[in-house]
Amino acid sequence: MNFVKRGHTNKYIASSLNKSTDTIKYHLKRIYRKLGAENRVRAINKYNELINPKLIWIKTIL
C-alpha cells in the first residue's frame, strides 16, 4: 500500500517490483475487497485508519 499511498500508478508499481500490471491490479483488487473499499482513495483512508487508530477518534470529535 505504500506505493499506492505515494500516488504511484499500477505501471510504476509493476516495474518497480518486476511484476506485470495485471498482477498488481489483481492484488490491489484483493486488498480493496479486504479493506471494504471501492477505490484507491477509500483504500488508502481505511489503510491509514488501521495503521493509526487515533485517526478514527479524531474524525469522530471533529
MMTF fields as JSON, N, C-alpha, C and O atoms, coordinates in Angstrom:
{
  "mmtfVersion": "1.0.0",
  "mmtfProducer": "UNKNOWN",
  "numBonds": 247,
  "numAtoms": 248,
  "numGroups": 62,
  "numChains": 1,
  "numModels": 1,
  "chainsPerModel": [1],
  "groupsPerChain": [62],
  "chainIdList": ["A"],
  "bondAtomList": [4, 2, 8, 6, 12, 10, 16, 14, 20, 18, 24, 22, 28, 26, 32, 30, 36, 34, 40, 38, 44, 42, 48, 46, 52, 50, 56, 54, 60, 58, 64, 62, 68, 66, 72, 70, 76, 74, 80, 78, 84, 82, 88, 86, 92, 90, 96, 94, 100, 98, 104, 102, 108, 106, 112, 110, 116, 114, 120, 118, 124, 122, 128, 126, 132, 130, 136, 134, 140, 138, 144, 142, 148, 146, 152, 150, 156, 154, 160, 158, 164, 162, 168, 166, 172, 170, 176, 174, 180, 178, 184, 182, 188, 186, 192, 190, 196, 194, 200, 198, 204, 202, 208, 206, 212, 210, 216, 214, 220, 218, 224, 222, 228, 226, 232, 230, 236, 234, 240, 238, 244, 242],
  "bondOrderList": [1, 1, 1, 1, 1, 1, 1, 1, 1, 1, 1, 1, 1, 1, 1, 1, 1, 1, 1, 1, 1, 1, 1, 1, 1, 1, 1, 1, 1, 1, 1, 1, 1, 1, 1, 1, 1, 1, 1, 1, 1, 1, 1, 1, 1, 1, 1, 1, 1, 1, 1, 1, 1, 1, 1, 1, 1, 1, 1, 1, 1],
  "groupList": [{"groupName": "MET", "atomNameList": ["N", "CA", "C", "O"], "elementList": ["N", "C", "C", "O"], "formalChargeList": [0, 0, 0, 0], "bondAtomList": [1, 0, 2, 1, 3, 2], "bondOrderList": [1, 1, 2], "singleLetterCode": "M", "chemCompType": "L-PEPTIDE LINKING"}, {"groupName": "ASN", "atomNameList": ["N", "CA", "C", "O"], "elementList": ["N", "C", "C", "O"], "formalChargeList": [0, 0, 0, 0], "bondAtomList": [1, 0, 2, 1, 3, 2], "bondOrderList": [1, 1, 2], "singleLetterCode": "N", "chemCompType": "L-PEPTIDE LINKING"}, {"groupName": "PHE", "atomNameList": ["N", "CA", "C", "O"], "elementList": ["N", "C", "C", "O"], "formalChargeList": [0, 0, 0, 0], "bondAtomList": [1, 0, 2, 1, 3, 2], "bondOrderList": [1, 1, 2], "singleLetterCode": "F", "chemCompType": "L-PEPTIDE LINKING"}, {"groupName": "VAL", "atomNameList": ["N", "CA", "C", "O"], "elementList": ["N", "C", "C", "O"], "formalChargeList": [0, 0, 0, 0], "bondAtomList": [1, 0, 2, 1, 3, 2], "bondOrderList": [1, 1, 2], "singleLetterCode": "V", "chemCompType": "L-PEPTIDE LINKING"}, {"groupName": "LYS", "atomNameList": ["N", "CA", "C", "O"], "elementList": ["N", "C", "C", "O"], "formalChargeList": [0, 0, 0, 0], "bondAtomList": [1, 0, 2, 1, 3, 2], "bondOrderList": [1, 1, 2], "singleLetterCode": "K", "chemCompType": "L-PEPTIDE LINKING"}, {"groupName": "ARG", "atomNameList": ["N", "CA", "C", "O"], "elementList": ["N", "C", "C", "O"], "formalChargeList": [0, 0, 0, 0], "bondAtomList": [1, 0, 2, 1, 3, 2], "bondOrderList": [1, 1, 2], "singleLetterCode": "R", "chemCompType": "L-PEPTIDE LINKING"}, {"groupName": "GLY", "atomNameList": ["N", "CA", "C", "O"], "elementList": ["N", "C", "C", "O"], "formalChargeList": [0, 0, 0, 0], "bondAtomList": [1, 0, 2, 1, 3, 2], "bondOrderList": [1, 1, 2], "singleLetterCode": "G", "chemCompType": "PEPTIDE LINKING"}, {"groupName": "HIS", "atomNameList": ["N", "CA", "C", "O"], "elementList": ["N", "C", "C", "O"], "formalChargeList": [0, 0, 0, 0], "bondAtomList": [1, 0, 2, 1, 3, 2], "bondOrderList": [1, 1, 2], "singleLetterCode": "H", "chemCompType": "L-PEPTIDE LINKING"}, {"groupName": "THR", "atomNameList": ["N", "CA", "C", "O"], "elementList": ["N", "C", "C", "O"], "formalChargeList": [0, 0, 0, 0], "bondAtomList": [1, 0, 2, 1, 3, 2], "bondOrderList": [1, 1, 2], "singleLetterCode": "T", "chemCompType": "L-PEPTIDE LINKING"}, {"groupName": "TYR", "atomNameList": ["N", "CA", "C", "O"], "elementList": ["N", "C", "C", "O"], "formalChargeList": [0, 0, 0, 0], "bondAtomList": [1, 0, 2, 1, 3, 2], "bondOrderList": [1, 1, 2], "singleLetterCode": "Y", "chemCompType": "L-PEPTIDE LINKING"}, {"groupName": "ILE", "atomNameList": ["N", "CA", "C", "O"], "elementList": ["N", "C", "C", "O"], "formalChargeList": [0, 0, 0, 0], "bondAtomList": [1, 0, 2, 1, 3, 2], "bondOrderList": [1, 1, 2], "singleLetterCode": "I", "chemCompType": "L-PEPTIDE LINKING"}, {"groupName": "ALA", "atomNameList": ["N", "CA", "C", "O"], "elementList": ["N", "C", "C", "O"], "formalChargeList": [0, 0, 0, 0], "bondAtomList": [1, 0, 2, 1, 3, 2], "bondOrderList": [1, 1, 2], "singleLetterCode": "A", "chemCompType": "L-PEPTIDE LINKING"}, {"groupName": "SER", "atomNameList": ["N", "CA", "C", "O"], "elementList": ["N", "C", "C", "O"], "formalChargeList": [0, 0, 0, 0], "bondAtomList": [1, 0, 2, 1, 3, 2], "bondOrderList": [1, 1, 2], "singleLetterCode": "S", "chemCompType": "L-PEPTIDE LINKING"}, {"groupName": "LEU", "atomNameList": ["N", "CA", "C", "O"], "elementList": ["N", "C", "C", "O"], "formalChargeList": [0, 0, 0, 0], "bondAtomList": [1, 0, 2, 1, 3, 2], "bondOrderList": [1, 1, 2], "singleLetterCode": "L", "chemCompType": "L-PEPTIDE LINKING"}, {"groupName": "ASP", "atomNameList": ["N", "CA", "C", "O"], "elementList": ["N", "C", "C", "O"], "formalChargeList": [0, 0, 0, 0], "bondAtomList": [1, 0, 2, 1, 3, 2], "bondOrderList": [1, 1, 2], "singleLetterCode": "D", "chemCompType": "L-PEPTIDE LINKING"}, {"groupName": "GLU", "atomNameList": ["N", "CA", "C", "O"], "elementList": ["N", "C", "C", "O"], "formalChargeList": [0, 0, 0, 0], "bondAtomList": [1, 0, 2, 1, 3, 2], "bondOrderList": [1, 1, 2], "singleLetterCode": "E", "chemCompType": "L-PEPTIDE LINKING"}, {"groupName": "PRO", "atomNameList": ["N", "CA", "C", "O"], "elementList": ["N", "C", "C", "O"], "formalChargeList": [0, 0, 0, 0], "bondAtomList": [1, 0, 2, 1, 3, 2], "bondOrderList": [1, 1, 2], "singleLetterCode": "P", "chemCompType": "L-PEPTIDE LINKING"}, {"groupName": "TRP", "atomNameList": ["N", "CA", "C", "O"], "elementList": ["N", "C", "C", "O"], "formalChargeList": [0, 0, 0, 0], "bondAtomList": [1, 0, 2, 1, 3, 2], "bondOrderList": [1, 1, 2], "singleLetterCode": "W", "chemCompType": "L-PEPTIDE LINKING"}],
  "groupTypeList": [0, 1, 2, 3, 4, 5, 6, 7, 8, 1, 4, 9, 10, 11, 12, 12, 13, 1, 4, 12, 8, 14, 8, 10, 4, 9, 7, 13, 4, 5, 10, 9, 5, 4, 13, 6, 11, 15, 1, 5, 3, 5, 11, 10, 1, 4, 9, 1, 15, 13, 10, 1, 16, 4, 13, 10, 17, 10, 4, 8, 10, 13],
  "groupIdList": [1, 2, 3, 4, 5, 6, 7, 8, 9, 10, 11, 12, 13, 14, 15, 16, 17, 18, 19, 20, 21, 22, 23, 24, 25, 26, 27, 28, 29, 30, 31, 32, 33, 34, 35, 36, 37, 38, 39, 40, 41, 42, 43, 44, 45, 46, 47, 48, 49, 50, 51, 52, 53, 54, 55, 56, 57, 58, 59, 60, 61, 62],
  "secStructList": [7, 2, 2, 2, 2, 6, 6, 7, 7, 2, 2, 2, 2, 2, 2, 2, 2, 6, 7, 7, 2, 2, 2, 2, 2, 2, 2, 2, 2, 2, 2, 2, 2, 2, 2, 6, 7, 1, 1, 2, 2, 2, 2, 2, 2, 2, 2, 2, 2, 2, 2, 7, 6, 2, 2, 2, 2, 2, 2, 2, 2, 7],
  "xCoordList": [0.816, 0.0, 0.862, 0.368, 2.111, 2.95, 3.102, 3.12, 3.211, 3.283, 1.994, 2.024, 0.876, -0.426, -0.577, -1.047, -0.172, -0.262, 0.548, 0.17, 1.649, 2.503, 1.989, 2.573, 0.907, 0.289, 0.864, 0.634, 1.608, 2.203, 1.154, 0.18, 1.378, 0.475, 0.753, 1.797, -0.209, -0.009, 1.212, 1.97, 1.388, 2.524, 3.851, 4.783, 3.927, 5.153, 5.406, 6.534, 4.341, 4.478, 4.962, 5.856, 4.371, 4.751, 6.217, 6.93, 6.664, 8.063, 9.014, 10.104, 8.622, 9.466, 9.605, 10.65, 8.55, 8.547, 8.834, 8.792, 9.124, 9.37, 8.202, 8.394, 6.991, 5.764, 4.978, 5.29, 3.97, 3.126, 2.07, 1.744, 1.544, 0.487, -0.758, -1.485, -1.007, -2.154, -2.006, -2.988, -0.794, -0.546, -0.805, -1.41, -0.352, -0.567, -2.061, -2.563, -2.777, -4.22, -4.936, -5.819, -4.556, -5.169, -4.997, -5.962, -3.779, -3.507, -4.148, -4.636, -4.15, -4.799, -6.302, -6.89, -6.931, -8.368, -8.665, -9.66, -7.801, -7.971, -7.811, -8.556, -6.835, -6.618, -7.833, -8.322, -8.323, -9.503, -10.682, -11.386, -10.89, -12.003, -11.862, -12.835, -10.652, -10.433, -10.625, -11.074, -10.293, -10.481, -11.914, -12.299, -12.705, -14.074, -14.099, -14.972, -13.138, -13.01, -13.317, -13.013, -13.929, -14.29, -13.201, -13.181, -12.297, -11.282, -10.019, -9.955, -9.015, -7.721, -7.826, -7.223, -8.585, -8.679, -9.286, -8.766, -10.381, -11.013, -10.12, -10.089, -9.4, -8.474, -7.373, -7.017, -6.843, -5.797, -6.341, -5.675, -7.542, -8.148, -8.345, -8.023, -8.868, -9.091, -7.771, -7.653, -6.791, -5.457, -4.868, -4.328, -4.966, -4.446, -5.147, -4.507, -6.45, -7.184, -6.718, -6.662, -6.384, -5.881, -4.49, -4.175, -3.672, -2.306, -2.288, -1.495, -3.158, -3.18, -4.611, -5.335, -5.031, -6.407, -6.799, -7.991, -5.85, -6.172, -6.881, -7.633, -6.652, -7.329, -8.839, -9.581, -9.294, -10.735, -11.285, -12.33, -10.598, -11.029, -11.066, -12.01, -10.058, -10.002, -11.174, -11.799, -11.475, -12.583, -13.92, -14.799, -14.087, -15.361, -15.571, -16.712, -14.498, -14.669, -14.721, -15.119, -14.328, -14.366, -15.672, -15.904],
  "yCoordList": [-1.192, 0.0, 1.259, 2.338, 1.146, 2.349, 2.965, 4.188, 2.131, 2.665, 3.414, 4.506, 2.817, 3.411, 4.727, 5.723, 4.722, 5.938, 7.08, 8.247, 6.742, 7.769, 8.227, 9.118, 7.628, 8.068, 7.437, 7.933, 6.349, 5.699, 4.927, 4.415, 4.859, 4.124, 2.628, 2.198, 1.849, 0.399, 0.051, -0.863, 0.788, 0.536, 0.765, -0.027, 1.848, 2.148, 1.087, 0.625, 0.707, -0.315, -1.619, -2.272, -1.995, -3.239, -3.225, -4.206, -2.132, -2.081, -2.068, -2.635, -1.437, -1.396, -2.765, -3.087, -3.571, -4.891, -6.029, -7.203, -5.67, -6.662, -7.633, -8.844, -7.082, -7.857, -7.247, -6.146, -7.952, -7.409, -6.49, -6.595, -5.594, -4.701, -5.504, -5.134, -6.596, -7.45, -8.045, -8.156, -8.426, -8.964, -7.902, -8.187, -6.689, -5.591, -5.308, -5.154, -5.238, -4.993, -6.079, -5.786, -7.326, -8.449, -8.299, -8.419, -8.038, -7.946, -6.704, -6.76, -5.597, -4.395, -4.602, -4.152, -5.268, -5.551, -6.399, -6.175, -7.368, -8.206, -7.387, -7.57, -6.483, -5.61, -4.71, -4.562, -4.108, -3.239, -4.011, -3.51, -5.223, -6.047, -6.334, -6.243, -6.679, -6.973, -5.739, -5.849, -4.582, -3.341, -2.827, -1.929, -3.39, -2.918, -1.586, -0.754, -1.384, -0.12, -0.327, -1.373, 0.695, 0.607, 1.161, 0.857, 1.97, 2.595, 2.892, 2.624, 3.451, 3.732, 4.684, 4.454, 5.745, 6.765, 6.172, 6.371, 5.448, 4.838, 3.763, 3.603, 3.031, 2.015, 2.669, 2.171, 3.765, 4.483, 4.982, 4.851, 5.551, 6.036, 4.909, 5.064, 3.789, 2.656, 2.07, 1.675, 2.015, 1.529, 2.431, 1.941, 3.736, 4.679, 4.511, 4.612, 4.258, 4.041, 2.778, 2.739, 1.747, 0.516, 0.713, 0.183, 1.478, 1.718, 2.67, 2.495, 3.674, 4.684, 4.852, 5.723, 4.033, 4.089, 5.44, 5.726, 6.269, 7.588, 8.447, 9.351, 8.178, 8.949, 8.787, 9.739, 7.606, 7.354, 8.214, 8.844, 8.247, 9.035, 10.518, 11.217, 10.996, 12.413, 12.756, 13.805, 11.878, 12.128, 12.2, 12.96, 11.428, 11.411, 12.674, 13.081, 13.302, 14.507, 15.775, 16.828, 15.688, 16.878, 16.981, 17.912],
  "zCoordList": [0.0, 0.0, 0.0, -0.326, 0.351, 0.374, -1.01, -1.146, -2.032, -3.398, -3.73, -4.298, -3.371, -3.659, -2.892, -3.443, -1.61, -0.793, -1.399, -1.287, -2.033, -2.641, -3.995, -4.612, -4.461, -5.707, -6.965, -8.068, -6.812, -7.981, -8.778, -8.227, -10.073, -10.958, -10.867, -10.376, -11.355, -11.4, -12.249, -11.924, -13.33, -14.226, -13.5, -13.635, -12.733, -11.985, -10.911, -10.737, -10.19, -9.146, -9.761, -9.223, -10.888, -11.563, -11.977, -11.77, -12.554, -12.995, -11.803, -11.878, -10.721, -9.522, -8.875, -8.309, -8.96, -8.326, -9.311, -8.944, -10.557, -11.616, -11.759, -11.87, -11.752, -11.939, -13.088, -13.544, -13.552, -14.62, -14.011, -12.828, -14.834, -14.343, -13.976, -13.054, -14.692, -14.357, -12.959, -12.225, -12.591, -11.25, -10.191, -9.158, -10.443, -9.499, -9.363, -8.25, -10.488, -10.45, -9.654, -8.847, -9.881, -9.183, -7.67, -6.916, -7.238, -5.808, -5.184, -4.055, -5.904, -5.372, -5.23, -4.246, -6.183, -6.078, -4.842, -4.153, -4.568, -3.378, -2.104, -1.141, -2.105, -0.938, -0.739, 0.381, -1.825, -1.737, -1.152, -0.275, -1.639, -1.163, 0.33, 1.078, 0.761, 2.18, 3.053, 4.194, 2.531, 3.273, 3.181, 3.93, 2.269, 2.056, 1.335, 1.582, 0.439, -0.285, -1.766, -2.339, -2.372, -3.784, -4.7, -5.893, -4.149, -4.993, -4.181, -2.981, -4.865, -4.235, -3.055, -2.007, -3.227, -2.175, -0.907, 0.191, -1.067, 0.11, 0.719, 1.939, -0.112, 0.402, 1.23, 2.298, 0.748, 1.481, 2.818, 3.845, 2.811, 4.05, 5.058, 6.236, 4.604, 5.502, 5.989, 7.149, 5.113, 5.493, 6.571, 7.563, 6.387, 7.38, 8.724, 9.771, 8.707, 9.949, 10.664, 11.893, 9.893, 10.507, 11.102, 12.167, 10.403, 10.854, 12.042, 12.967, 12.021, 13.069, 13.583, 13.101, 14.553, 15.046, 15.64, 15.752, 16.017, 16.553, 15.524, 15.888, 14.226, 13.183, 13.274, 13.033, 13.617, 13.741, 14.868, 14.71, 15.997, 17.139, 16.798, 17.166, 16.105, 15.724, 14.8, 14.958, 13.838, 12.916, 13.645, 13.239, 14.708, 15.419, 16.237, 16.452, 16.7, 17.505, 16.668, 17.166, 15.408, 14.538, 13.882, 13.111]
}
